[in-house]
Amino acid sequence: MNERATIEVNGIRLGIVLQEGQHYTPEMPTLVLLHGFTGSATGWQQQIDYFVQHGLRVIALDMLGHGNSDAPTDAQRYHIEHCRADILAAMHTLNIAPASAILLGYSMGGRIALYSALSGYFHALILESASPGIEDHFERLQRRNSDEALAQRIEHEGMVAFVDYWEHIPLFASQRSLPDAVRQSLHEQRLRNRIEGLAGSLRGIGTGAQPSLWDKLATLTLPTLLLAGTLDQKFTATAQRMEQLLPDAHLRLVENAGHTIHLEQPAIFQQHVLAFCEQHIPNLHE
């Protein structure tokens, strides 16, 4: 089954993509995917198809303000504690039992995944190009101000101008080597988001608004896979430091990839994720 739908949790609607193989059973292990800023659940489709073919049930969620999810005007509704509450409510609604799913988050979705994993609800965690936030209070305040400026830019200039700007920031320089069809699909997907949703997301769950989770890493005993692209030096350094602080972390650095490993080196990304799932779900192919 491949289902694109919305579910209602905590008074808002979340968009989801839910895909199961032909031989689905309720006991099938589940992989939950959280996208990055300007992304959506549909951006995972290549990975979803691969993981379903290899015995996983996959659920991809639209984060609030993205895709088919609601886009409230109140920035407070986007705060990370609400994100976690919405994700856990979605798990209950979709009958995903505690300790039965692996949670995977990319970039913004990785920050949300890390915070959600601290709830103890998930079986294991995968973080792609993710960060525990900004430790220094004044640096975090500066980032909050720059996130606010970017939110205002979206509101004043509109989606077309913003997406053009966003696709040319240094963080995504390595995406220029993607095949034209992939770049075009990514561009169109970004444009399908809404101004109020992206602005609210920046104000509520931007890196400047998120509390630092660095001091929580030592308490997270879940098996954790960290993925970073070697062309993304900032997030490679972050992942290396996280590996030292997390009790059960495994770091995989991907050559010839920048921030978006799952698009830039999809086969290697899939291999690392599947190997981790097979390690922590022994009966995956039974």
C-alpha positions in Angstrom: 0.0 0.0 0.0 1.2 3.5 -0.8 -1.0 6.1 0.9 -0.7 9.9 0.8 -3.1 11.3 3.4 -3.4 13.6 6.4 -4.1 12.7 10.0 -5.4 14.9 12.8 -3.3 15.2 16.0 -3.4 17.7 18.8 -5.8 19.9 16.8 -3.8 20.2 13.6 -3.4 18.1 10.4 -0.2 16.4 9.5 0.5 15.2 6.0 1.9 11.6 5.7 3.2 9.2 3.2 2.7 5.6 4.4 4.0 2.7 2.3 3.9 -1.0 3.0 5.1 -3.9 1.0 2.9 -6.6 -0.6 3.5 -8.9 2.4 2.7 -6.4 5.1 1.9 -7.6 8.6 1.2 -5.5 11.7 4.5 -6.8 13.1 6.6 -5.4 10.2 9.3 -3.0 11.5 8.7 0.7 10.8 11.0 3.4 9.7 9.8 7.0 10.3 11.2 9.8 8.2 11.4 13.5 9.0 12.5 15.9 6.2 14.4 19.2 6.4 13.4 22.8 6.1 11.6 23.5 2.8 11.2 19.8 2.3 8.2 17.4 2.5 7.4 13.8 2.9 7.2 13.2 -0.8 10.9 14.2 -1.1 11.8 10.8 0.4 10.1 8.7 -2.3 13.2 7.1 -3.8 14.3 6.1 -0.3 10.8 4.9 0.7 10.6 2.6 -2.3 14.0 1.1 -1.5 13.3 0.5 2.2 9.9 -1.0 1.5 11.4 -3.4 -1.0 13.8 -4.5 1.8 11.2 -5.4 4.4 10.4 -2.1 6.2 7.1 -0.3 6.6 7.9 3.4 6.0 6.1 6.5 7.3 7.2 9.9 6.2 5.7 12.9 7.9 5.2 16.5 6.7 6.5 18.8 9.4 4.2 21.5 10.5 4.2 24.3 7.9 5.4 22.0 5.1 3.8 19.8 2.5 0.2 18.9 3.3 0.4 19.8 7.0 -1.3 22.8 8.5 0.6 26.1 8.6 -0.6 28.0 11.7 0.2 31.7 11.9 1.2 31.3 15.6 5.0 30.7 15.7 4.7 29.2 19.2 2.8 26.2 17.6 6.0 25.2 15.8 8.2 24.9 18.9 10.1 21.7 19.3 8.1 20.5 22.2 5.0 20.7 20.1 6.8 18.9 17.2 7.6 16.0 19.5 4.1 15.9 20.9 2.7 15.8 17.3 5.1 13.0 16.2 4.2 10.9 19.3 0.5 11.4 18.7 1.0 10.4 15.1 2.7 7.2 16.2 -0.3 6.4 18.5 -2.8 7.2 15.7 -0.9 5.0 13.3 -0.7 2.2 15.9 3.1 2.3 16.1 3.9 0.8 19.5 6.7 2.2 21.7 10.2 0.9 21.0 9.1 -0.6 17.7 10.1 2.1 15.2 13.4 3.6 14.0 13.3 7.4 13.7 15.3 9.1 10.9 15.6 12.8 10.6 17.5 15.0 8.1 18.8 18.5 9.0 15.8 20.3 10.6 14.1 17.0 10.8 17.2 15.6 12.5 17.0 18.2 15.2 13.4 17.4 15.8 14.2 13.6 15.7 16.9 14.0 18.3 14.5 15.9 20.6 11.8 13.3 20.0 14.1 10.4 20.6 14.8 11.8 24.1 11.2 10.8 24.9 12.2 7.1 25.0 9.5 6.2 22.5 11.7 4.9 19.6 13.8 1.8 19.2 16.8 3.5 17.5 17.7 6.8 15.9 19.3 7.9 12.6 20.5 11.5 12.1 21.5 12.8 8.7 23.4 16.2 8.6 21.9 17.1 12.0 22.8 19.2 15.0 21.9 19.3 18.7 21.5 23.1 18.3 23.6 26.1 19.4 25.2 26.0 22.8 26.2 29.6 23.2 23.3 31.8 24.3 24.5 34.9 22.4 25.2 32.9 19.3 21.7 31.4 19.5 20.2 34.9 19.9 22.1 36.0 16.8 20.8 33.0 14.9 17.2 33.7 16.1 17.6 37.3 14.7 18.8 36.0 11.3 16.0 33.4 11.2 13.5 36.2 11.8 15.1 38.3 9.0 14.8 35.3 6.7 11.1 34.8 7.7 10.5 38.4 6.8 12.3 37.9 3.5 9.9 35.1 2.6 6.9 37.2 3.5 8.0 40.3 1.6 9.5 38.6 -1.5 7.4 35.5 -1.9 8.2 31.9 -2.5 9.7 32.1 -6.0 12.3 34.6 -4.9 13.0 32.9 -1.6 13.5 29.5 -3.2 15.9 30.9 -5.7 17.9 32.5 -2.9 17.7 29.3 -0.7 19.0 27.0 -3.5 22.1 29.2 -3.9 23.3 29.4 -0.3 26.7 27.8 0.3 25.2 24.9 2.3 23.7 23.5 -0.9 26.6 24.1 -3.3 27.1 20.4 -3.8 23.5 20.0 -5.0 24.5 21.7 -8.2 26.1 18.4 -9.3 22.7 16.6 -9.0 21.1 15.4 -12.2 18.9 18.0 -13.8 15.7 16.0 -13.2 16.5 15.6 -9.5 17.2 19.3 -9.1 14.0 20.2 -10.9 11.9 17.9 -8.8 13.5 19.3 -5.6 12.9 22.9 -6.9 9.2 22.2 -7.6 8.7 20.5 -4.3 10.1 23.5 -2.4 7.8 25.8 -4.3 4.8 23.8 -3.2 5.3 25.0 0.4 3.5 28.0 1.7 4.9 31.4 2.8 3.2 31.3 6.2 4.4 27.8 6.9 8.0 28.4 6.1 8.0 31.7 8.0 6.4 30.1 11.0 8.8 27.2 10.9 11.8 29.6 11.0 10.4 31.5 13.9 9.3 28.5 15.9 11.7 25.6 15.1 14.7 27.4 13.5 18.1 26.7 15.0 17.9 30.0 16.9 14.6 29.1 18.6 15.6 25.5 19.5 17.1 24.9 22.9 20.6 23.4 22.9 20.6 19.6 23.3 24.3 19.1 23.7 24.0 18.5 27.4 21.4 15.8 26.8 23.4 13.6 24.5 25.0 11.6 27.3 21.5 10.5 28.5 20.4 9.2 25.1 21.2 5.5 25.2 19.4 4.5 22.0 21.6 3.1 19.2 22.2 6.0 16.9 23.6 6.2 13.4 25.2 9.6 12.4 25.5 10.4 8.7 27.5 13.3 7.4 28.9 14.2 3.9 32.6 15.0 3.8 31.9 18.1 1.6 29.8 19.5 4.5 32.6 20.4 6.8 30.5 22.0 9.5 28.1 19.1 9.9 30.9 16.6 9.7 32.6 18.2 12.6 29.3 18.3 14.5 28.7 14.6 13.9 32.2 13.7 15.0 31.7 15.6 18.3 28.2 14.0 18.8 29.7 10.5 18.3 32.0 11.2 21.3 29.2 12.3 23.5 26.4 9.8 22.6 26.7 6.4 24.5 25.9 4.2 21.5 26.7 6.2 18.3 28.1 5.0 15.0 29.3 7.6 12.5 29.5 7.1 8.8 31.1 9.8 6.7 30.0 9.8 3.0 32.5 10.8 0.4 31.5 13.2 -2.4 28.4 14.3 -0.6 27.4 17.6 1.1 24.5 18.3 3.3 21.8 16.3 1.4 23.4 12.8 1.4 20.1 11.0 0.5 20.0 12.9 -2.8 23.7 13.3 -3.6 24.7 9.7 -2.8 21.4 7.8 -2.5 22.8 4.3 -2.9 25.4 4.8 -0.1 22.8 6.4 2.1 20.4 3.5 1.6 23.1 1.0 2.3 24.1 2.6 5.6 20.5 3.0 6.7 19.5 -0.5 5.8 22.6 -2.1 7.4 21.8 -0.2 10.7 18.2 -1.3 10.5 19.2 -4.9 9.9 21.6 -4.7 12.9 19.0 -3.4 15.3 16.0 -5.3 13.9 17.4 -8.9 13.7 14.2 -10.4 12.1 13.9 -7.8 9.4 13.9 -10.3 6.5 12.2 -13.2 8.2 
